[in-house]
Amino acid sequence: MGRRSFLKKSALGGGAAGLGALAAPAVLAQAPKVLKMQSAWPSSNVWQEMAQDYVTRVEAMSGGRLKIDLLPAGAVVGAFQVLDAVNDGLLDIGHDVPVYWYGKHKAASLFGTGPVFGGSATTMLNWFYEGGGKALYDELTQDIMGLDIDGYMAFPMPAQPFGWFKNPVSSVAELQGFKYRTVGLAADLLAKLGMSVAQLPGGEIVPAMERGVIDAFEFNNPSSDRDFGAQDVAKNYLLASYHQASESFEFLFNGLLMEDLEPDLKAILIHGVEAVSTANVAKAARRYSADLKWLEEEAGVNIVRTSDEILAAQIAAWDELIPELEADPYMKKCLDSQRAWVKDVVFYELMNAPDYGLAYNHYFPDRLKL
């Protein structure tokens, strides 16, 4: 008997049966399970809005059985301590990037800001899910580091700009001695170009620039940079770089939480990561392009592409750094896996893709500054 027929027959079968059927939903109703989630981003940053998009989707898919209390960086722990807080149970869920715990193990950077070998962020996110990356991530976090967490990646980020400079920069010689903010292996990479690197969370960047602690920096994208007020401390914005050409968000889940959750709620948390990844890509396309236009037209920022000389020097620096990383057997295993994935996947992507720049220039002549 179907549910609809059962309820209909029960309601017609007598007062007591009818009342019992109607009362059942109230008896079965349960208070929602409340989860505490913290990001590594200030409350005003577009990435906090992207984290909220995840919360909204999970709560909707769970039918009210899950409620997530989303907090900004610093509410419970600092931006660089989210991993520890999830592992220790202070947080149920974390939203950050793996490079933020690079200080615990350099291999963290391979899941966000490592060598790209020609692959985009989408290429490397696909590697995580289809090329063996998830198993290698679990080996690092659970086996090597002994953490009780389960992590998943989302939102393949556009390549990060080289960043903000007070004066125009076009040669490697001009970078010598720059006090520059970045994170992860990008710090090792750019040190090889003669830069002095400081690793700072996003919320500390502009104050450090104002105090002279740094004199150039990158964070990630035009929207976050605008939110931080980058345009108030520098006017030269260099787009395109190999220092962080591939990165994704990391969703961290406490291991005990995932063990205790009902299977359908656990599935909602995991597959909600996939759902919000698509939503974040769409939001970034709208916000990043609009904010880049605002920076150029309203804030008077000089927007240029990083010079070919600097880009070539970055690749050469990766060539120097990679053998040093591969001295660690685990890191070599990761890099071998990534190279094998990129070799075949990007061959297909590049061979199959038309020249989109050719079409863009046809319809929007003289717009690109190359």
C-alpha positions as CSV (number, residue, x, y, z in Angstrom):
1,M,0.0,0.0,0.0
2,G,1.4,3.4,-0.9
3,R,1.9,6.1,1.6
4,R,-0.8,8.3,0.1
5,S,-3.4,5.4,0.2
6,F,-2.4,4.5,3.7
7,L,-2.9,8.0,5.0
8,K,-6.2,8.2,3.2
9,K,-7.6,4.9,4.5
10,S,-6.3,5.6,8.1
11,A,-8.1,9.0,8.1
12,L,-11.4,7.4,7.0
13,G,-11.0,4.3,9.3
14,G,-12.2,6.0,12.5
15,G,-11.5,8.8,14.9
16,A,-8.7,7.2,16.8
17,A,-6.9,6.0,13.7
18,G,-7.3,9.3,11.9
19,L,-6.0,11.3,14.8
20,G,-3.0,8.9,15.2
21,A,-2.1,9.3,11.5
22,L,-2.3,13.1,11.7
23,A,-0.3,13.2,14.9
24,A,2.6,11.0,13.6
25,P,4.6,13.8,12.0
26,A,4.8,15.8,15.2
27,V,5.9,12.7,17.1
28,L,8.6,12.0,14.5
29,A,9.9,15.5,14.3
30,Q,13.4,16.0,15.8
31,A,15.4,19.1,16.7
32,P,18.0,19.8,14.0
33,K,21.6,18.7,14.5
34,V,23.6,21.9,14.9
35,L,27.2,21.9,13.5
36,K,29.8,24.5,14.1
37,M,31.7,25.6,11.0
38,Q,34.5,28.2,10.7
39,S,36.2,29.6,7.7
40,A,39.6,31.2,7.2
41,W,38.1,34.4,5.8
42,P,36.9,37.7,7.2
43,S,33.1,38.1,7.4
44,S,33.2,40.8,4.7
45,N,35.1,38.7,2.1
46,V,33.4,37.1,-0.9
47,W,34.8,33.7,0.2
48,Q,32.7,33.9,3.4
49,E,29.7,34.4,1.1
50,M,30.8,31.3,-0.8
51,A,31.0,29.3,2.4
52,Q,27.5,30.5,3.2
53,D,26.3,29.1,-0.1
54,Y,27.4,25.7,1.1
55,V,25.5,26.1,4.4
56,T,22.4,27.2,2.5
57,R,22.5,24.1,0.3
58,V,23.2,21.6,3.0
59,E,20.4,22.9,5.2
60,A,17.9,22.8,2.3
61,M,18.9,19.3,1.2
62,S,18.7,18.0,4.8
63,G,15.1,19.2,5.1
64,G,16.0,21.0,8.3
65,R,17.7,18.1,10.0
66,L,21.0,19.9,9.8
67,K,21.8,23.4,10.8
68,I,25.2,24.9,10.4
69,D,26.5,27.8,12.4
70,L,29.0,29.5,10.1
71,L,31.6,31.7,11.7
72,P,34.4,33.9,10.2
73,A,38.1,33.6,10.8
74,G,39.1,34.4,14.4
75,A,35.7,33.5,15.9
76,V,37.1,30.3,17.4
77,V,40.6,30.1,16.0
78,G,42.9,32.0,13.6
79,A,42.8,31.5,9.9
80,F,45.8,29.2,9.9
81,Q,44.5,27.0,12.8
82,V,41.3,25.7,11.2
83,L,42.7,22.3,10.5
84,D,43.8,21.8,14.1
85,A,40.4,23.0,15.4
86,V,38.5,20.5,13.2
87,N,40.8,17.7,14.2
88,D,40.4,18.5,17.9
89,G,36.6,18.8,17.7
90,L,36.5,22.5,18.4
91,L,34.9,22.8,15.0
92,D,32.8,20.3,13.1
93,I,33.6,21.7,9.7
94,G,36.3,24.0,8.4
95,H,36.5,26.0,5.1
96,D,40.0,27.0,4.1
97,V,42.7,26.1,1.6
98,P,45.3,23.4,2.3
99,V,48.2,25.8,1.9
100,Y,47.1,27.4,5.2
101,W,48.5,24.4,7.0
102,Y,51.6,24.2,4.9
103,G,53.7,24.8,8.0
104,K,52.7,21.4,9.3
105,H,53.7,19.6,6.1
106,K,54.9,21.1,2.8
107,A,52.9,18.5,0.9
108,A,49.8,20.4,1.8
109,S,50.7,22.8,-1.0
110,L,50.5,20.1,-3.6
111,F,46.8,20.1,-3.1
112,G,46.5,23.7,-3.9
113,T,49.5,25.8,-4.8
114,G,52.1,23.4,-6.2
115,P,53.6,23.1,-9.7
116,V,50.8,23.0,-12.3
117,F,52.8,21.3,-15.2
118,G,50.4,23.1,-17.6
119,G,47.2,22.1,-15.9
120,S,44.5,24.6,-14.7
121,A,42.8,24.5,-11.4
122,T,40.0,22.6,-13.0
123,T,42.5,20.0,-14.3
124,M,43.9,19.6,-10.7
125,L,40.5,19.4,-9.1
126,N,39.6,16.7,-11.5
127,W,42.9,15.0,-10.5
128,F,41.7,15.1,-6.9
129,Y,38.5,13.2,-7.7
130,E,39.4,11.1,-10.7
131,G,43.2,10.8,-10.8
132,G,44.0,9.5,-7.3
133,G,44.4,12.8,-5.5
134,K,41.8,12.1,-2.8
135,A,43.6,8.8,-1.8
136,L,46.9,10.7,-1.6
137,Y,45.3,13.5,0.4
138,D,43.9,10.9,2.9
139,E,47.3,9.3,3.1
140,L,48.9,12.6,4.0
141,T,46.2,13.8,6.5
142,Q,45.2,10.5,8.1
143,D,48.2,8.2,7.8
144,I,51.3,10.5,7.7
145,M,49.9,13.3,9.9
146,G,47.6,11.2,12.1
147,L,44.6,13.5,11.8
148,D,41.0,12.6,12.4
149,I,39.6,14.5,9.5
150,D,38.0,13.9,6.2
151,G,38.6,16.5,3.5
152,Y,37.2,17.4,0.1
153,M,38.0,20.0,-2.5
154,A,35.7,22.5,-4.3
155,F,35.7,25.5,-6.6
156,P,38.6,25.4,-9.0
157,M,40.0,29.0,-8.6
158,P,41.2,31.1,-11.5
159,A,45.0,31.4,-11.6
160,Q,46.0,34.0,-9.0
161,P,47.4,37.4,-10.0
162,F,51.0,38.0,-9.3
163,G,49.6,40.8,-7.2
164,W,49.8,44.4,-6.1
165,F,52.9,46.6,-6.5
166,K,53.4,50.3,-5.7
167,N,55.3,50.8,-8.9
168,P,55.2,49.0,-12.3
169,V,57.2,45.9,-12.5
170,S,58.2,44.0,-15.6
171,S,61.6,42.4,-15.0
172,V,63.1,39.9,-12.6
173,A,65.8,42.4,-11.7
174,E,63.1,44.7,-10.3
175,L,61.8,42.0,-7.9
176,Q,65.1,41.7,-6.0
177,G,64.6,42.4,-2.3
178,F,60.8,42.9,-2.5
179,K,59.1,42.1,0.8
180,Y,56.2,40.1,-0.6
181,R,53.2,38.3,0.9
182,T,52.2,34.9,-0.4
183,V,51.7,31.4,1.1
184,G,52.8,27.8,0.7
185,L,55.3,26.6,-1.8
186,A,54.9,30.0,-3.6
187,A,57.0,31.4,-0.8
188,D,59.9,29.0,-1.6
189,L,59.4,29.6,-5.3
190,L,59.5,33.4,-5.2
191,A,62.4,33.4,-2.8
192,K,64.4,31.9,-5.6
193,L,63.5,35.0,-7.7
194,G,65.2,37.1,-5.0
195,M,62.1,38.2,-3.1
196,S,61.8,38.3,0.7
197,V,58.5,36.5,1.5
198,A,56.1,36.8,4.5
199,Q,53.3,34.3,4.9
200,L,50.2,36.2,6.3
201,P,46.5,35.4,6.5
202,G,44.3,37.5,4.3
203,G,43.0,39.9,7.0
204,E,46.6,41.0,7.9
205,I,47.7,41.9,4.4
206,V,46.7,45.5,3.9
207,P,47.7,46.6,7.5
208,A,51.1,45.0,6.9
209,M,51.4,47.0,3.6
210,E,50.4,50.2,5.4
211,R,53.1,49.6,8.1
212,G,55.8,48.8,5.6
213,V,56.1,45.2,6.8
214,I,55.6,44.2,3.1
215,D,55.8,46.3,0.0
216,A,54.0,44.0,-2.5
217,F,51.5,41.2,-2.1
218,E,49.0,38.8,-3.7
219,F,45.9,37.2,-2.1
220,N,43.8,35.6,-4.8
221,N,41.3,37.4,-6.9
222,P,39.9,40.9,-7.8
223,S,36.8,40.6,-5.4
224,S,38.8,39.6,-2.3
225,D,41.5,42.2,-3.1
226,R,38.8,44.9,-3.4
227,D,37.2,43.7,-0.2
228,F,40.6,44.0,1.6
229,G,41.2,47.5,0.2
230,A,44.2,46.6,-1.9
231,Q,43.4,49.5,-4.2
232,D,44.0,51.9,-1.4
233,V,47.7,50.8,-0.8
234,A,48.9,50.1,-4.3
235,K,47.8,50.9,-7.9
236,N,49.6,48.4,-10.1
237,Y,47.8,45.1,-10.4
238,L,49.7,42.3,-12.3
239,L,47.4,39.5,-13.5
240,A,48.6,36.0,-14.5
241,S,51.3,34.1,-12.6
242,Y,52.6,30.6,-12.1
243,H,53.2,31.0,-8.4
244,Q,49.7,29.9,-7.6
245,A,48.1,28.9,-10.8
246,S,45.9,26.2,-9.4
247,E,44.0,26.1,-6.1
248,S,40.6,25.0,-4.6
249,F,38.8,25.4,-1.4
250,E,39.1,22.7,1.2
251,F,36.1,21.5,3.3
252,L,37.3,19.7,6.4
253,F,35.0,17.4,8.4
254,N,35.7,16.1,11.9
255,G,36.2,12.3,11.7
256,L,34.0,11.4,14.7
257,L,31.2,13.6,13.3
258,M,31.3,11.7,10.1
259,E,31.3,8.4,11.8
260,D,28.3,9.3,14.0
261,L,26.1,10.9,11.3
262,E,23.2,9.1,9.7
263,P,24.4,7.9,6.2
264,D,22.0,10.3,4.3
265,L,23.2,13.3,6.3
266,K,26.8,12.3,5.8
267,A,26.2,12.1,2.1
268,I,24.5,15.5,2.1
269,L,27.6,17.1,3.7
270,I,30.0,15.4,1.1
271,H,27.9,15.9,-2.0
272,G,27.0,19.4,-0.9
273,V,30.7,20.2,-1.6
274,E,30.2,19.2,-5.2
275,A,27.0,21.3,-5.4
276,V,28.6,24.4,-4.0
277,S,31.6,24.0,-6.2
278,T,29.5,24.7,-9.3
279,A,27.7,27.6,-7.5
280,N,31.1,29.1,-6.5
281,V,32.4,29.0,-10.1
282,A,29.4,30.8,-11.3
283,K,29.5,33.4,-8.6
284,A,33.3,34.0,-9.2
285,A,32.7,34.5,-12.9
286,R,30.2,37.3,-12.1
287,R,31.9,38.9,-9.1
288,Y,35.6,38.7,-10.2
289,S,35.0,40.2,-13.6
290,A,32.7,43.0,-12.3
291,D,35.2,43.9,-9.5
292,L,38.2,43.9,-11.9
293,K,36.2,46.3,-14.1
294,W,35.5,48.5,-11.0
295,L,39.2,48.4,-9.9
296,E,40.2,49.6,-13.4
297,E,37.5,52.2,-14.1
298,E,36.5,53.5,-10.7
299,A,39.6,53.0,-8.5
300,G,42.2,54.0,-11.1
301,V,44.2,50.8,-10.9
302,N,46.7,50.0,-13.6
303,I,45.9,46.5,-14.7
304,V,48.4,44.6,-16.8
305,R,49.6,41.0,-17.4
306,T,52.7,39.8,-15.7
307,S,55.6,40.0,-18.2
308,D,56.8,36.9,-20.1
309,E,60.2,37.4,-18.5
310,I,58.8,37.0,-15.0
311,L,56.6,34.1,-16.0
312,A,59.5,32.3,-17.6
313,A,61.6,32.9,-14.5
314,Q,58.8,31.4,-12.4
315,I,58.8,28.2,-14.5
316,A,62.6,28.0,-14.2
317,A,62.3,28.4,-10.4
318,W,59.8,25.5,-10.3
319,D,62.3,23.5,-12.2
320,E,64.8,24.2,-9.5
321,L,62.4,23.6,-6.6
322,I,60.8,20.4,-7.8
323,P,63.9,18.1,-7.3
324,E,64.2,19.5,-3.8
325,L,60.6,18.5,-3.0
326,E,61.0,15.1,-4.6
327,A,63.7,14.2,-2.0
328,D,60.6,13.4,0.1
329,P,59.2,10.0,-1.2
330,Y,55.6,11.0,-0.5
331,M,55.9,14.3,-2.3
332,K,57.5,12.6,-5.2
333,K,54.6,10.1,-5.4
334,C,52.2,13.0,-5.5
335,L,54.1,14.9,-8.1
336,D,54.5,11.8,-10.3
337,S,50.7,11.3,-10.1
338,Q,50.0,14.9,-11.0
339,R,52.4,14.8,-14.0
340,A,50.9,11.6,-15.3
341,W,47.4,13.1,-15.1
342,V,48.3,16.4,-16.7
343,K,50.3,14.8,-19.5
344,D,47.3,13.0,-20.9
345,V,44.4,15.2,-19.7
346,V,45.9,18.6,-20.8
347,F,47.0,17.2,-24.1
348,Y,43.3,16.5,-24.8
349,E,42.2,19.9,-23.5
350,L,44.8,21.9,-25.5
351,M,44.4,19.9,-28.7
352,N,40.6,20.1,-28.5
353,A,40.2,23.7,-27.4
354,P,39.8,26.4,-30.1
355,D,41.6,29.7,-29.7
356,Y,39.1,31.5,-27.6
357,G,41.3,34.6,-27.6
358,L,41.0,34.8,-31.4
359,A,37.2,34.8,-31.2
360,Y,37.3,37.3,-28.3
361,N,39.5,39.7,-30.2
362,H,37.2,39.4,-33.2
363,Y,34.1,40.5,-31.3
364,F,35.8,42.8,-28.7
365,P,38.8,44.3,-30.6
366,D,41.5,46.2,-28.7
367,R,40.0,45.2,-25.3
368,L,42.8,42.8,-24.2
369,K,46.1,44.3,-22.9
370,L,48.7,41.7,-23.8
